[in-house]
Amino acid sequence: MPNDLFRVAVVGAGETGTPLLSKLLAAPFVELLGVADLDPEAPGMLLAGHRGVKTTTSFQELAGLGEQLDVLIDVTGVPAVRDSLRKAMQETGNHHTVIVHEMVVQLMLSLLNGERVTLKHDTHDY
C-alpha cells in the first residue's frame, strides 16, 4: 500500500453505506477513491461529494479502478452487483483488489457499535 493508506471504494450509499462512509472518511489511514449508488442524491453520495470524493451511478466504474484499489466494499445487498463485481475482477485479471460484501460490513459495524447492527437495503434492481 502506498503511503500506508488503504485505498477503498464503496458501492451503496444509502442507509447502510452512509454510516460506513462516515467512519471511512474519519480514518486517517483510508483514502476513499469513490462511492457508487444508483441515486445521486443518496445521503452517502452527498456526503462523499461534499468531502471531495468521486461519486458515480455506475459501480462498474469503481471496479474499473483496477489495482489502484485495495478494497471494494459492496453494501448493496444485491446479488447481481456481487456477481458483476466478481466478474469484473476476473475479466481484468485484478488479483489485488479485495471485494468485501455486506455480511462482513455488518460484522464490522456490529463490533464497532458493541451490538448487532441490522442492515437496511432498498429494493433497487441493478
C-alpha positions in Angstrom: 0.0 0.0 0.0 1.5 3.4 -1.0 1.8 5.8 1.9 0.4 3.2 4.3 -3.2 4.0 3.2 -6.0 1.6 2.5 -7.4 2.7 -0.9 -11.1 2.0 -0.7 -14.3 2.4 -2.7 -17.9 1.8 -1.6 -20.9 0.6 -3.6 -24.1 1.6 -1.9 -24.6 4.9 -0.3 -27.9 4.7 1.4 -28.8 3.7 5.0 -26.2 1.1 5.2 -23.4 2.7 3.3 -23.6 6.2 4.8 -22.6 5.2 8.4 -19.7 3.2 6.9 -18.7 6.1 4.8 -18.6 8.4 7.8 -16.2 6.0 9.5 -14.0 5.6 6.4 -13.9 9.4 5.9 -12.8 9.9 9.5 -10.0 7.3 9.3 -6.6 8.9 8.6 -5.3 5.6 7.2 -8.0 5.4 4.5 -8.1 7.0 1.1 -11.6 6.9 -0.2 -11.3 6.7 -4.0 -15.0 6.7 -4.9 -18.6 5.9 -4.0 -21.3 4.5 -6.3 -25.1 4.5 -5.9 -28.0 4.5 -8.4 -29.4 7.5 -6.6 -27.1 10.5 -7.0 -29.0 12.2 -4.1 -28.4 9.3 -1.7 -27.1 10.5 1.7 -23.7 8.8 1.3 -23.3 10.3 -2.3 -24.0 13.8 -0.9 -21.6 13.2 2.0 -18.9 11.9 -0.3 -19.4 14.8 -2.8 -19.2 17.4 -0.1 -15.9 15.8 1.0 -14.4 15.9 -2.5 -14.7 12.2 -3.1 -15.6 11.0 -6.6 -19.2 9.8 -6.9 -20.8 7.8 -9.7 -24.0 6.0 -10.5 -22.0 3.1 -12.1 -20.4 0.6 -9.7 -18.6 -0.8 -12.7 -16.6 2.4 -12.9 -15.3 1.7 -9.4 -14.5 -1.9 -10.3 -12.5 -0.4 -13.3 -10.0 1.3 -11.0 -8.1 -2.0 -11.1 -5.1 -2.4 -8.9 -5.3 1.3 -7.8 -8.0 0.0 -5.4 -7.2 -2.2 -2.4 -10.7 -2.8 -1.0 -14.1 -2.5 -2.8 -16.9 -2.6 -0.3 -20.4 -3.7 -1.6 -23.2 -2.8 0.8 -26.0 -3.0 -1.7 -27.2 -6.4 -0.7 -28.0 -7.1 -4.4 -26.7 -10.5 -5.6 -26.4 -9.2 -9.2 -24.0 -6.5 -8.0 -21.9 -9.0 -6.2 -21.7 -11.3 -9.2 -20.9 -8.4 -11.5 -18.1 -7.2 -9.3 -16.6 -10.7 -9.2 -16.8 -11.0 -13.0 -15.2 -7.6 -13.5 -12.2 -8.6 -11.3 -11.8 -11.8 -13.2 -12.1 -10.2 -16.6 -9.5 -7.6 -15.9 -7.2 -10.0 -14.1 -7.3 -7.9 -11.0 -5.9 -10.2 -8.2 -5.1 -7.2 -5.9 -8.5 -5.7 -5.0 -10.4 -7.4 -2.3 -14.2 -7.3 -2.5 -15.9 -7.0 0.8 -19.6 -7.8 0.9 -22.4 -6.7 3.2 -22.1 -9.6 5.7 -18.6 -8.6 6.6 -19.6 -5.0 6.8 -22.4 -6.0 9.1 -20.0 -7.8 11.4 -17.5 -4.9 11.5 -20.2 -2.3 12.2 -21.7 -4.6 14.9 -18.3 -4.9 16.6 -17.8 -1.1 16.5 -21.2 -0.5 17.9 -21.0 -3.2 20.6 -24.3 -4.8 19.4 -25.6 -6.4 16.3 -26.4 -3.9 13.6 -29.2 -4.6 11.1 -28.5 -3.6 7.5 -31.2 -1.9 5.5 -31.4 -2.1 1.7 -33.6 -0.5 -0.9 -35.1 -2.8 -3.5 -33.3 -1.3 -6.5 -32.8 -3.6 -9.4 -29.3 -3.2 -10.6 
